[in-house]
Amino acid sequence: MIVTCRQMQQCEEAAFARGVSAAALMDAAGRGIANVVRQFAPRPGSLVLFLGKGNNAGDALVAAHELTVDGWKIHARLCCEPAAMKELPRKHLALLRSHVRIIEDATTFDFEPGPLVSLDGLLGIGAQGPMKPELQALAREMNTLRTQRHALTIAMDIPSGLDGDNGRAFEDAVEADVTAVVAQIKRGLLEDEADHFVGRIALVPLRELSDCEGDASAQALTPALLRSWLPRRANEMHKGDAGRIGIIAGSRGFLGAAELACCGALRAGAGLVTLLVKEDVYPLMAARVPAEVMVKPVDDYRDILEEMRFDALAVGPGLGFDHEKEVLEVLRQTKTPTVVDADALTMLAQHPEVLDKIGKLPRLMTPHPGELDRLLRNFPGWHGLSRPRVVEALTEKAPGRTLLLKGARTVIATHGQPTLFNTTGHPGMASGGMGDVLTGVCAALAARGISLHQSAGLGAWLCGRAAEICASQQRIAVESVCASDVTTHLGGALLDLKEGRF
């Protein structure tokens, strides 16, 4: 459920009317935020609290109290004297007093070596308009700590200085790496202009605030939503039941794309993966793909329409354009659910008559922004629309089509279904090969009988979560995460999803 700030406030008011106390909500929110800190900073280090006067500061203080048990060193920057804070945050500051060090300037303070985390407790969803000067100064300090000392910045509910309804950022708005969203996703967090400030969305569920009115036409991808989409394997299942996938990919100079798509499909649980390639690259591909992949040389890609039976197809990674006519005919004719990516998307952009013809067929298109621009040349009136509106427009009159637009906040649309917004991933995924892995993952899920809409949502979440695991468990910087690393950790992402984590 996606809510406005006012709807969230009404939900809180209803909880208070039922007898839920503000103190109980603050304790629950703070404990959840502490778990988010543990998730993204598993090794204890220095935690800097940036505290306003209101209950957001109280949430931060509860979280800090929880984290002292783990060995975190707590520091605080206050916007005012403690006496000027609201009652609950003032109480929690007093409880934490023996564990917290009040500092005057976080940008010049000599923190101990190790992880450095800033927790944004300046403003909550009730704030409107530009920040007051004293809060603006602290937000600016937080951003400096992030850019100059590589602190991990975690916002609570919404980054301070960001409008929770429309995503507008006021001057010196906090630039978060992670936003720990309490109870329900706020509408403004999903707006295009908010991506830079919001970062990764981590939902902190609160049972007391689970029953809210909101916008059902959009959904954020969370484990609670996605787990029900993933079918459990039957005890008697065999490899044919797990899905047969055909992958049309790879050409000279672009063999790695095909390999990554195959690896993504295998790690997402495909029963049988067949890579279909031309004779000239067959020896090269057969020598480099995993042993579990069957590599079949084909004279004409159109032969698969009659000769082979697949539960899903993936077409495009590293394919090249030498056999465009054959590929377009496959896309035009097959009724098999098909993931269309990379060079196959460019072919469709250059042949709008084929794009129009296949609108009723089950096709999951996965463009990055550049590929989307090529597709939009056929729809000049849609330039300038927001990312969600563009993907919705491209699927409105194409009932078979699902469109997944890759980016900092991947957006997925299918006619008649809620628009989906991914919540996982990090900037390290801005590197070659990530989309090829996603193509294989989505095809594997579709081959199990999962709808293309749900396959796209699951695939986006799993790839993003796998990238997060790469960085945290291997203890490497996000810049060092490669697509092949993501395939290695897809199993861990699947396990996290099944267990309802993150």
NORPE-V659130 format. One record per residue. N is the residue number from 0. RES is the residue in one letter. PHI is phi in degrees with one decimal (999 if undefined). OMEGA is omega in whole degrees, -180 to 180 (none if undefined). Layout:
N:RES:PHI:OMEGA
N:RES:PHI:OMEGA
//
This chain:
0:M:999:177
1:I:-106.5:-174
2:V:-125.8:169
3:T:-83.3:178
4:C:-62.6:180
5:R:-66.2:178
6:Q:-62.7:178
7:M:-66.5:178
8:Q:-64.8:178
9:Q:-64.8:177
10:C:-64.0:177
11:E:-65.2:180
12:E:-61.8:178
13:A:-65.4:178
14:A:-65.6:178
15:F:-61.9:180
16:A:-65.7:178
17:R:-82.9:178
18:G:104.4:176
19:V:-73.4:-178
20:S:-91.2:177
21:A:-62.7:179
22:A:-65.0:179
23:A:-65.4:178
24:L:-63.5:-180
25:M:-64.3:179
26:D:-62.6:-179
27:A:-66.4:179
28:A:-63.7:-179
29:G:-62.7:178
30:R:-63.8:178
31:G:-64.4:179
32:I:-67.0:176
33:A:-59.7:178
34:N:-66.0:176
35:V:-64.9:177
36:V:-59.2:179
37:R:-62.1:-179
38:Q:-63.6:-173
39:F:-97.0:175
40:A:-137.7:-172
41:P:-67.5:177
42:R:-98.8:-179
43:P:-65.6:179
44:G:-154.5:180
45:S:-105.1:179
46:L:-113.2:-179
47:V:-107.6:178
48:L:-91.5:173
49:F:-106.3:-165
50:L:-113.7:170
51:G:-90.6:-177
52:K:-94.7:-167
53:G:-96.8:-174
54:N:-69.5:175
55:N:-61.0:175
56:A:-63.5:178
57:G:-62.4:177
58:D:-57.9:-179
59:A:-63.7:-179
60:L:-69.1:175
61:V:-62.2:178
62:A:-59.4:-179
63:A:-63.0:179
64:H:-61.2:176
65:E:-61.0:-173
66:L:-78.5:176
67:T:-61.6:179
68:V:-63.2:-179
69:D:-81.6:-180
70:G:101.2:178
71:W:-71.3:172
72:K:-89.9:-173
73:I:-101.1:174
74:H:-126.4:-178
75:A:-139.3:171
76:R:-116.2:-176
77:L:-103.8:176
78:C:-87.6:-176
79:C:-158.7:173
80:E:-68.0:-180
81:P:-53.1:-178
82:A:-63.3:-179
83:A:-87.2:180
84:M:-78.4:174
85:K:-63.5:-172
86:E:-59.1:-175
87:L:-65.7:178
88:P:-62.2:178
89:R:-62.9:178
90:K:-63.6:-178
91:H:-70.7:175
92:L:-65.3:179
93:A:-64.7:179
94:L:-65.0:-176
95:L:-90.7:-167
96:R:-54.4:-178
97:S:-75.0:-178
98:H:-109.3:-173
99:V:-115.7:176
100:R:-111.9:177
101:I:-78.9:-179
102:I:-120.0:-174
103:E:-95.5:-178
104:D:-154.6:-176
105:A:-68.1:-176
106:T:-72.7:-180
107:T:-111.5:-177
108:F:-70.6:-178
109:D:-91.9:179
110:F:-74.4:176
111:E:-67.3:176
112:P:-58.8:-180
113:G:129.6:-179
114:P:-57.8:178
115:L:-127.7:-176
116:V:-125.3:172
117:S:-103.2:178
118:L:-114.3:-175
119:D:-84.0:177
120:G:-116.7:-176
121:L:-80.8:-173
122:L:-136.1:177
123:G:-114.7:-175
124:I:-72.8:179
125:G:-78.9:-178
126:A:-74.6:178
127:Q:-136.5:176
128:G:77.4:-179
129:P:-61.3:178
130:M:-72.7:173
131:K:-68.6:-174
132:P:-53.4:-177
133:E:-67.7:177
134:L:-75.9:178
135:Q:-60.4:180
136:A:-64.4:179
137:L:-70.4:177
138:A:-63.0:178
139:R:-63.5:178
140:E:-63.9:178
141:M:-62.1:179
142:N:-65.2:177
143:T:-64.9:178
144:L:-61.5:180
145:R:-71.1:-174
146:T:-78.9:-174
147:Q:-94.4:-178
148:R:-122.9:174
149:H:56.2:174
150:A:-66.6:171
151:L:-82.5:-177
152:T:-102.6:179
153:I:-116.9:175
154:A:-90.3:180
155:M:-114.3:-179
156:D:74.0:172
157:I:-143.6:174
158:P:-62.2:179
159:S:-59.7:-178
160:G:93.2:178
161:L:-108.4:177
162:D:-74.0:-176
163:G:-71.4:-179
164:D:-99.5:-176
165:N:-115.9:177
166:G:77.1:180
167:R:-69.7:178
168:A:-102.8:175
169:F:-85.7:-175
170:E:-56.1:179
171:D:64.8:175
172:A:-56.7:-179
173:V:-66.2:177
174:E:-99.1:-173
175:A:-93.0:169
176:D:-85.5:-180
177:V:-138.1:171
178:T:-115.4:178
179:A:-85.2:-173
180:V:-89.2:-176
181:V:-87.4:170
182:A:74.8:-176
183:Q:-140.3:179
184:I:-74.3:179
185:K:-87.0:-173
186:R:-52.2:-175
187:G:-62.7:-179
188:L:-66.2:-175
189:L:-98.4:179
190:E:-73.3:-177
191:D:-52.9:-174
192:E:-70.6:-179
193:A:-87.8:-173
194:D:-52.9:-176
195:H:-61.5:-173
196:F:-98.5:-172
197:V:-89.5:-176
198:G:67.6:-179
199:R:-72.8:177
200:I:-95.0:175
201:A:-120.1:-177
202:L:-83.5:174
203:V:-105.2:-176
204:P:-70.9:174
205:L:-125.4:-178
206:R:-58.3:-177
207:E:-67.5:-178
208:L:-120.0:-177
209:S:-84.7:-175
210:D:-104.6:-178
211:C:-120.1:170
212:E:-82.4:-179
213:G:-168.6:-175
214:D:-95.1:-180
215:A:-85.4:-180
216:S:-82.5:178
217:A:-138.9:180
218:Q:-138.8:171
219:A:-91.2:-177
220:L:-79.3:179
221:T:-130.8:178
222:P:-55.5:-180
223:A:-59.3:178
224:L:-78.0:-169
225:L:-76.6:-176
226:R:-58.5:-179
227:S:-71.4:179
228:W:-84.4:-174
229:L:-96.9:-177
230:P:-70.0:176
231:R:-80.3:179
232:R:-72.6:177
233:A:-72.7:-179
234:N:-59.9:-176
235:E:-94.0:-177
236:M:-62.0:171
237:H:-118.2:-171
238:K:-62.3:177
239:G:-67.7:178
240:D:-69.0:-177
241:A:-80.4:174
242:G:107.8:177
243:R:-105.2:-175
244:I:-117.6:170
245:G:-109.0:-179
246:I:-116.6:176
247:I:-99.9:-172
248:A:-161.7:173
249:G:91.1:174
250:S:-158.1:-178
251:R:-57.1:-178
252:G:89.5:-177
253:F:-135.3:-179
254:L:-72.1:-177
255:G:-61.7:-180
256:A:-62.2:179
257:A:-65.1:180
258:E:-61.3:-179
259:L:-64.9:177
260:A:-62.1:178
261:C:-64.2:179
262:C:-63.5:177
263:G:-60.7:180
264:A:-64.5:180
265:L:-62.0:-176
266:R:-71.4:177
267:A:-87.8:172
268:G:102.2:179
269:A:-62.0:178
270:G:-75.8:-179
271:L:-139.7:179
272:V:-120.3:177
273:T:-117.7:176
274:L:-96.9:-178
275:L:-101.8:-176
276:V:-135.3:176
277:K:-77.3:-176
278:E:-55.9:-173
279:D:-68.8:179
280:V:-109.8:-178
281:Y:-54.7:-178
282:P:-60.9:-179
283:L:-68.0:-178
284:M:-70.9:-179
285:A:-61.8:-178
286:A:-82.5:-172
287:R:-116.6:-179
288:V:-76.7:178
289:P:-57.2:-177
290:A:-61.3:-177
291:E:-74.6:-177
292:V:-89.9:173
293:M:-88.3:180
294:V:-108.1:-176
295:K:-120.4:175
296:P:-76.5:180
297:V:-129.8:175
298:D:-78.8:-175
299:D:-143.1:-179
300:Y:-59.5:-179
301:R:-66.6:180
302:D:-61.5:-177
303:I:-67.2:-179
304:L:-63.5:-178
305:E:-117.0:-169
306:E:-91.1:-172
307:M:-128.5:178
308:R:-116.4:178
309:F:-126.8:175
310:D:-86.6:177
311:A:-158.5:176
312:L:-122.2:169
313:A:-128.5:-173
314:V:-131.6:169
315:G:132.8:-174
316:P:-59.9:177
317:G:60.9:-170
318:L:-77.2:-174
319:G:77.7:-173
320:F:-124.8:-177
321:D:-69.7:-175
322:H:-123.5:-175
323:E:-56.9:-177
324:K:-60.0:-180
325:E:-65.1:-177
326:V:-63.8:180
327:L:-62.5:179
328:E:-68.2:175
329:V:-61.4:180
330:L:-63.7:-178
331:R:-77.0:-168
332:Q:-101.3:-172
333:T:-67.5:175
334:K:-98.0:179
335:T:-72.5:175
336:P:-53.4:-171
337:T:-133.3:173
338:V:-92.7:-175
339:V:-113.1:-174
340:D:-141.2:166
341:A:53.4:-173
342:D:-62.4:178
343:A:-66.4:176
344:L:-66.8:178
345:T:-62.8:177
346:M:-59.8:179
347:L:-65.4:178
348:A:-62.5:-179
349:Q:-83.8:180
350:H:-131.5:-176
351:P:-60.4:179
352:E:-65.6:177
353:V:-73.4:178
354:L:-56.0:180
355:D:-68.0:-175
356:K:-68.1:-175
357:I:-92.0:-176
358:G:-61.2:-179
359:K:-94.2:-179
360:L:-87.0:-177
361:P:-71.9:-177
362:R:-132.9:173
363:L:-105.2:180
364:M:-100.6:-172
365:T:-125.3:-177
366:P:-76.4:162
367:H:-88.2:-174
368:P:-54.4:179
369:G:-66.4:178
370:E:-67.6:176
371:L:-63.1:179
372:D:-58.2:179
373:R:-65.8:177
374:L:-65.1:-175
375:L:-73.9:175
376:R:-61.2:177
377:N:-86.3:-179
378:F:-136.3:-172
379:P:-59.2:-178
380:G:-72.5:-175
381:W:-95.8:177
382:H:-63.4:-180
383:G:95.0:176
384:L:-72.3:176
385:S:-65.9:-180
386:R:-56.3:179
387:P:-60.5:-178
388:R:-67.9:179
389:V:-63.9:-178
390:V:-67.2:176
391:E:-66.4:180
392:A:-64.6:-179
393:L:-71.2:-180
394:T:-112.7:-174
395:E:-58.1:-177
396:K:-107.9:180
397:A:-131.4:-171
398:P:-63.9:179
399:G:-90.1:-169
400:R:-92.4:167
401:T:-115.5:180
402:L:-121.5:177
403:L:-111.2:179
404:L:-97.6:-178
405:K:-72.5:179
406:G:164.2:-180
407:A:-57.6:174
408:R:-126.8:-178
409:T:-57.6:-177
410:V:-120.0:-176
411:I:-130.1:179
412:A:-135.6:172
413:T:-141.0:-179
414:H:-57.0:178
415:G:84.4:-180
416:Q:-119.9:176
417:P:-61.6:174
418:T:-70.8:-175
419:L:-104.9:178
420:F:-123.8:179
421:N:-74.8:-178
422:T:-120.0:-175
423:T:-103.5:176
424:G:108.7:179
425:H:-153.9:-176
426:P:-62.3:177
427:G:-64.7:179
428:M:-78.7:177
429:A:-81.0:-180
430:S:-152.2:-174
431:G:-64.0:175
432:G:98.1:-178
433:M:-61.5:180
434:G:-66.6:178
435:D:-66.4:176
436:V:-61.1:180
437:L:-57.2:179
438:T:-58.8:179
439:G:-65.5:180
440:V:-62.5:-179
441:C:-63.0:178
442:A:-64.2:179
443:A:-62.2:180
444:L:-67.5:179
445:A:-63.4:-180
446:A:-66.1:177
447:R:-86.7:178
448:G:91.8:176
449:I:-76.5:-179
450:S:-59.2:179
451:L:-62.5:178
452:H:-61.2:-179
453:Q:-72.7:177
454:S:-60.7:179
455:A:-63.8:179
456:G:-64.1:178
457:L:-62.1:-178
458:G:-62.1:180
459:A:-62.9:-179
460:W:-64.4:-177
461:L:-64.3:180
462:C:-64.7:178
463:G:-64.2:179
464:R:-66.4:178
465:A:-60.9:178
466:A:-64.8:177
467:E:-64.8:180
468:I:-62.3:178
469:C:-52.4:-175
470:A:-70.2:-174
471:S:-77.5:-175
472:Q:-80.6:178
473:Q:-86.5:-178
474:R:53.9:176
475:I:-124.6:177
476:A:-68.5:-178
477:V:-61.1:180
478:E:-62.6:-176
479:S:-92.0:-179
480:V:-75.3:179
481:C:-111.5:-179
482:A:-59.5:179
483:S:-65.3:174
484:D:-63.0:-179
485:V:-61.9:179
486:T:-60.3:-178
487:T:-63.3:-174
488:H:-105.2:177
489:L:-63.5:178
490:G:-62.8:176
491:G:-66.3:178
492:A:-65.1:177
493:L:-61.4:179
494:L:-66.2:176
495:D:-57.6:-179
496:L:-64.7:-179
497:K:-63.0:-179
498:E:-87.2:177
499:G:74.6:-179
500:R:-88.9:169
501:F:60.4:none
//
